Amino acid sequence: MNGTPLLSVEDLHLTFSKGSVPPIIEGVSFEVHAGETLCIVGESGCGKSVTSMALMGLLPTPPARVLSGRAMFAGEDLFTMSESRRASLRGNRMAMIFQEPMSSLNPSFTIGHQIIEGIRRHNSITKTEAHARAIEVLRMVRIPAPEARMAVYPHQMSGGMRQRVMIAMALANQPQLLIADEPTTALDVTIQAQILKLVKNLQDETGTAMILITHDLSVVAEVADRVAVMYAGKIVESGTVEQIFSDPQHPYTIGLFGSVPSLGRRSGRLATIEGSVPPLDRMPAGCRFVGRCPFADRRCHEQAPPAISPAPGHTAACWYAPLEEKAVPA
């Protein structure tokens, strides 16, 4: 995509330790343009949520520390600006939808109170004007009888309705960037489809850029423009959704696709990726995926692979990429 990105993360290194333990996030880089959806995918424990929380300034510091790297948002570095400046952006020009709304909504206050509070925090308007805006955004996310819903508490709503409230709160101040961290994981398939369609439609209407964090590749296929595959704190492959789905070039990406169930009759068992993400204090010296990779050789154990570009806009960090030319299982 041409033009200046709204958000550009460059070589991010982040740690929670003062010792010699490797960074929990290492060398992460990506861009998001206005109106674009970037999906960050990978197993639990790969660093997806930590990356998003670092961008929003929601990690406790200490112990979290950005060792190096930049995150340029609309021309400003999120990691060097003051906390007051970051707070003025958060919930206003940048917003986040969390995985579990019951842990994000305050059970002691009504839905209306919480939305109004967020609106007035960033806008010099009266309570009456904020109340009208709150009803407007509840209507925008297709919540029935929004005027009545303003007076209810979170526990009085279903999971799908609570998630719609979270989306309404995130969109209330018309953010330029929306970060959605597993926003549909706790919902059934029907509600999940409704929420994804809702977010996509709202994004099309407002031009908001979105970073969607998920482990569900069916969600990625539905909404992504670009995809970043993350493993053990590193982005191992990135590209357009078409490139990643039609021509995956990292063994981890291929393993993720192989483990996805499909509709209809299967001829055999689902593929699995043996093992698990290595703990920080036992990261291999070379490729972090080496202990689980069917192609690994001595070089993979000793040297971290550079990112190569099998096609414009498509990168993969694997010694064997492009796989169709070099990979022969050991």
SVG drawing of the C-alpha trace seen along z (x, -y; Angstrom):
<svg xmlns="http://www.w3.org/2000/svg" viewBox="-36 -22 62 63">
<polyline fill="none" stroke="black" stroke-width="0.4" points="0.0,0.0 1.3,-3.4 1.6,-6.5 2.8,-7.1 1.6,-4.5 -0.5,-5.6 1.5,-3.4 5.1,-2.2 6.7,0.1 10.4,0.4 12.7,3.1 10.9,3.2 12.8,5.0 11.0,5.3 11.9,7.1 10.5,7.8 13.9,8.7 17.0,6.9 19.2,10.0 20.6,11.8 17.3,13.3 16.5,12.6 13.9,9.9 10.3,11.1 9.7,9.1 12.7,9.1 13.1,7.2 9.4,6.7 8.5,4.4 5.3,3.8 3.1,1.0 -0.6,0.2 -2.1,-2.3 -5.4,-4.2 -8.4,-2.0 -6.2,1.2 -6.5,4.3 -3.4,6.0 -3.9,9.4 -1.2,10.6 -1.5,14.4 0.2,17.1 -0.2,19.4 -0.8,18.2 2.5,17.0 4.0,15.7 3.9,12.1 0.9,10.8 -0.9,9.2 2.3,7.9 3.1,6.0 -0.4,4.4 -0.2,3.5 3.2,1.9 1.8,-0.2 -1.1,-1.4 1.2,-2.1 -0.6,0.4 2.3,2.5 3.6,1.9 6.9,0.1 8.8,1.5 9.2,4.4 8.4,3.8 11.1,1.9 11.5,1.0 15.1,1.7 15.1,0.2 12.9,-0.5 10.3,-3.1 6.5,-3.1 5.7,-6.1 2.0,-7.0 0.9,-9.9 4.4,-11.3 5.0,-10.8 7.0,-8.1 4.8,-6.3 7.8,-5.1 9.4,-8.5 6.4,-10.7 5.3,-11.7 2.8,-9.6 0.3,-12.5 0.6,-12.7 0.1,-8.9 -3.0,-9.1 -4.5,-11.8 -4.1,-9.5 -5.4,-6.4 -9.1,-6.0 -9.2,-9.0 -7.0,-8.6 -6.0,-5.1 -8.5,-2.6 -8.5,1.0 -11.1,3.8 -10.1,6.5 -10.8,10.2 -13.2,10.5 -15.5,7.5 -16.5,8.5 -12.9,7.9 -12.9,4.5 -16.3,3.1 -16.8,1.9 -19.6,3.9 -20.4,1.1 -21.5,-1.4 -24.1,-1.4 -23.2,-1.1 -24.2,-4.6 -22.0,-6.0 -19.0,-4.2 -19.4,-5.4 -20.1,-9.0 -17.0,-9.0 -14.8,-8.0 -16.4,-10.6 -16.1,-13.5 -12.5,-12.5 -11.4,-13.6 -14.0,-16.1 -15.1,-19.5 -18.8,-18.8 -21.7,-18.8 -23.1,-15.7 -26.2,-16.0 -24.2,-16.1 -22.1,-13.1 -25.3,-11.2 -26.6,-11.8 -23.2,-10.6 -23.3,-7.5 -26.8,-6.6 -25.5,-7.2 -22.6,-4.8 -24.8,-2.1 -27.1,-2.5 -24.1,-2.3 -23.1,1.1 -26.7,2.4 -27.7,2.6 -31.5,2.6 -33.3,-0.1 -30.1,-2.0 -31.8,-4.6 -32.9,-1.8 -29.6,0.0 -27.8,-3.1 -29.3,-2.4 -28.3,1.3 -25.2,2.9 -22.8,5.2 -24.0,8.3 -27.5,7.7 -26.3,8.1 -25.3,11.2 -21.7,11.8 -22.4,10.6 -24.1,7.4 -21.2,6.7 -18.7,7.1 -20.8,4.6 -20.6,2.2 -16.8,2.5 -16.8,1.8 -19.0,-1.2 -16.7,-2.5 -13.7,-2.1 -15.3,-3.9 -17.0,-6.7 -14.2,-9.2 -13.7,-8.1 -10.1,-6.8 -7.6,-6.6 -6.3,-3.2 -8.2,-0.4 -6.5,2.6 -8.7,5.6 -7.2,8.4 -9.0,11.7 -12.4,9.8 -14.5,12.8 -12.8,15.7 -15.4,16.1 -18.4,15.9 -20.2,18.6 -19.7,18.9 -22.9,17.0 -22.3,14.0 -18.6,14.1 -19.6,13.6 -21.9,10.8 -19.3,9.0 -16.7,9.4 -19.1,8.1 -20.0,5.2 -16.4,4.2 -15.6,4.4 -18.6,2.3 -17.8,-0.3 -14.2,-0.4 -15.2,-0.8 -17.5,-3.7 -14.9,-5.5 -11.6,-4.7 -10.2,-3.5 -7.0,-1.4 -7.2,1.9 -4.7,4.3 -6.5,7.6 -4.8,10.1 -6.0,13.6 -5.1,17.3 -8.1,18.1 -7.1,18.2 -10.7,18.3 -11.1,14.8 -7.9,13.7 -9.3,14.8 -12.5,12.9 -11.1,9.5 -7.3,9.1 -5.5,7.0 -2.1,7.9 -0.9,10.6 2.0,10.9 2.8,14.4 4.4,14.2 6.4,16.9 8.3,16.6 8.4,12.8 9.4,12.5 7.5,12.0 8.6,15.0 6.5,14.1 4.4,11.2 2.6,10.4 -0.8,9.7 -3.6,12.1 -3.4,13.6 0.4,14.2 0.1,15.8 -2.8,18.1 -1.7,19.1 2.1,19.2 3.2,19.6 6.9,19.6 7.7,20.3 7.3,23.8 5.4,22.4 2.9,20.7 2.4,24.0 1.9,25.8 -0.7,23.3 -2.7,23.9 -2.3,27.7 -3.9,27.7 -7.1,25.9 -10.1,28.1 -12.3,27.9 -15.9,28.6 -16.9,31.9 -15.3,35.3 -11.6,35.6 -9.4,38.3 -7.0,38.3 -6.0,36.7 -5.3,33.0 -1.7,32.0 0.0,30.8 3.0,28.8 4.9,30.9 6.2,29.3 5.5,25.8 6.8,22.3 10.2,22.3 10.4,20.4 12.5,17.2 15.3,18.6 15.7,21.5 15.5,19.8 17.7,21.5 20.7,19.6 19.5,19.8 16.0,19.9 13.4,19.9 11.3,22.4 14.2,24.9 13.0,27.4 9.6,27.9 10.7,27.6 10.8,30.6 13.5,28.9 15.9,27.9 19.6,28.5 22.8,27.5 22.8,23.9 19.2,23.4 20.4,24.4 23.4,22.0 22.3,18.9 19.1,16.9 17.8,16.7 17.5,13.3 14.2,12.2 14.1,12.9 11.5,11.5 10.1,14.2 7.8,11.6 7.3,7.8 5.7,7.1 6.2,10.7 8.9,11.6 9.9,14.9 12.6,15.5 13.7,19.0 17.0,20.4 15.0,22.7 12.7,20.0 11.6,20.1 10.5,23.5 9.5,24.9 13.1,24.4 15.2,25.5 13.2,27.5 13.9,31.2 12.7,32.7 15.6,34.1"/>
</svg>
